[in-house]
């Protein structure tokens, strides 16, 4: 199988887009088609639009050279229409309702010419789902175009995995060549759109990319190729287009719960929330690119060869993404005035903690994790015919296992902790709950079903897997928070002198709202360099600290020990004054609480 045609279409589209983009920028500036900074927009300077024309034009022209066109002709025509409509929207700022009507018209045309999801056997139901899918994904890419390089990058990643799936299942077809051109054109534009962007794709580009990727997932089906493919199942399209779907869902839910208009722009997208927790723009975009690549990888790996094993991988990935989305939903992106207004109306935004809702969410999460762990145990224990033979045991015993485990977790106090403060003792609580639930489930199975020959090994595997899932999900918020706090670029660069006395949490609390970036510890008692304390490195002794002063690598020093030599402390004070570095000493003490504030 020669991949040369794919490379040719990619390179030609890439070069054409790279040449056209600067020309489109000149035309946009001359016509005044410029996106100007606004309160609900992310960019800080006027930026030319019309970059989407440089993406769409090479794809449309190259698409017309393909033979046979088959259904691609209809997609090319609809793509050209939606691009022209996007240019009109960029110039006139049309109402959201007008944009929605245009998208519904295009989706209806594609549906008329046979583009279908095939998710249900009901013709009417499948037709409505198809219309919803095309409009939703098109809008999702339009919303995703909120930070430099994000929309184009995600389109390239999703398109690349789609090309791989098509080539693996059907060879180098016209559809694969069309996707190669789409990827090449987006890559050529991305050269100028990566942060800091000199041009935006505008609605012309985001609507074009969204429509094409939505339609491509409808074109590749078993009845067309005669073979199963990742794009032919329900999970394939959802995983390939994970980031736009995630972003749209999160923004829509947050705005609805906060009584904000969905159609109005804002800085509450996934990319903006990542920046709000301290990541740089490029890092935030990179995180979402990586997540898009992970979704594509899971979609491709989870093929039809082993559906049962694939379902475990997909379920784990979905749980991880859901937790990530919940973490981002907690990030504060609205102004304090908005919160006050919402509270006066009796509405609680998504970001505000509500204990009972969080507990319900935890129970629902465990309601999914327990069957997943139990099924995974059966998959690990049995293979082939043995799995099929033992499957009735799994189905019959699952309700008992689920009930016993939930009750056990409730009894031991598994639903009383706080995720962001998850620690070793919380893990011990869950271990008790898992053991209690496992034992109770085995006794119940023996008493009710009299399964004398069922595999006890399944329950050992189940307990281990469930413990990992419970601990991993509960510790997720703390792990993400620690990861972010240790790698964000913002904040004072702080070194802790001494490894004893107070905890890192106490030190961070002492700084209040001032962001700090902990670099590590300085210790003079002979502790080896490159050892770690609470996950942070021991950088060395006083000599290392002196060299960091000279290289301007430190902004402040916190003395975290009461047993510092007075002579050494005096030298430290002199050195800090000389280099303009803040020297702090942590005092932790208790005092009586007065009844009067």
HUCOR-V388195 format. One record per backbone hydrogen bond with DSSP energy under -1.0 kcal/mol. NH is the residue of the N-H (numbers start at 1). CO is the residue of the C=O. Records with the same first field share a line. If there is no record, write none. Layout:
NH=CO + CO
This chain:
7=3
8=4
9=5
10=6
11=7
12=8
13=9
14=10
15=11
16=12
17=13
18=14
19=15
20=16
21=17
24=20
25=21
26=22
27=23
28=24
29=25
30=26
31=27
33=28
34=32
35=47
41=38
47=35
49=33
51=200
52=201
53=50
56=52
57=53
60=56
61=57
62=58
63=59
64=60
65=62
66=63
72=69
75=71
76=72
77=73
78=74
79=75
80=76
81=77
82=78
83=79
84=80
85=81
86=82
87=83
88=84
89=85
90=86
91=87
92=88
93=89
99=95
100=96
101=97
102=98
103=99
104=100
105=101
106=102
107=103
108=104
109=105
110=106
111=107
112=108
113=109
114=111
115=110
126=122
127=123
128=124
129=125
130=126
131=127
132=128
133=129
134=130
135=131
136=132
137=133
138=134
139=135
140=136
141=137
142=138
143=139
144=140
146=144
150=147
153=149
154=150
155=151
156=152
157=153
158=154
159=155
160=156
161=157
162=158
163=159
164=160
165=161
166=162
167=163
168=164
169=165
170=166
171=167
173=171
177=173
178=174
179=175
180=176
181=177
182=178
183=179
184=180
185=181
186=182
187=183
188=184
189=185
190=186
192=189
194=190
198=192
200=48
205=201
206=202
207=203
209=205
210=206
211=207
212=208
213=209
214=210
215=211
216=212
217=213
218=215
224=221
225=221
226=222
232=229
238=234
239=235
240=236
241=237
242=239
245=241
246=242
247=243
248=244
249=245
250=246
251=247
252=248
253=249
254=250
255=251
256=252
257=253
258=254
259=256
260=255
273=269
274=270
275=271
276=272
277=273
278=275
279=274
284=280
285=281
286=282
287=283
288=284
289=285
290=286
291=287
292=288
293=289
294=290
295=291
296=292
297=293
298=294
299=295
300=296
301=297
302=298
303=301
310=306
311=307
313=309
314=310
315=311
316=312
317=313
318=314
319=315
320=316
321=317
322=318
323=319
324=320
325=321
326=322
327=323
328=324
329=325
330=326
331=328
339=335
340=336
341=337
342=338
343=339
344=340
345=341
346=343
347=342
352=349
358=354
359=355
360=356
361=357
362=358
363=359
364=360
365=361
366=362
367=363
368=365
369=365
370=366
372=368
373=369
374=370
375=371
376=372
377=373
378=374
379=375
380=376
381=377
382=378
386=383
388=384
389=385
390=386
394=390
395=391
396=392
397=393
398=394
401=397
402=398
403=399
404=400
405=401
406=402
407=403
408=404
409=405
410=406
411=407
412=408
414=409
416=413
421=418
422=419
427=423
428=424
429=425
430=426
431=427
432=428
433=429
434=430
435=431
436=432
437=433
438=434
439=435
440=436
441=437
442=438
443=439
444=440
445=441
446=442
447=443
448=444
449=445
452=450
460=456
461=457
462=458
463=459
464=460
465=461
466=462
467=463
468=464
469=465
470=466
471=467
472=468
473=469
474=470
475=471
479=475
480=476
481=477
482=478
483=479
484=480
485=481
486=482
487=484
488=484
492=515
494=517
495=556
496=520
497=558
498=522
507=503
508=504
509=505
510=506
511=507
512=509
514=511
517=492
519=494
521=537
522=496
523=540
530=538
531=528
533=536
536=533
538=531
539=521
545=541
546=542
547=543
548=544
549=545
550=546
551=547
552=549
553=548
555=493
556=493
557=582
558=495
559=584
560=497
569=565
570=566
571=567
572=568
573=569
574=570
575=571
576=572
577=573
578=574
579=575
581=576
582=555
584=557
586=559
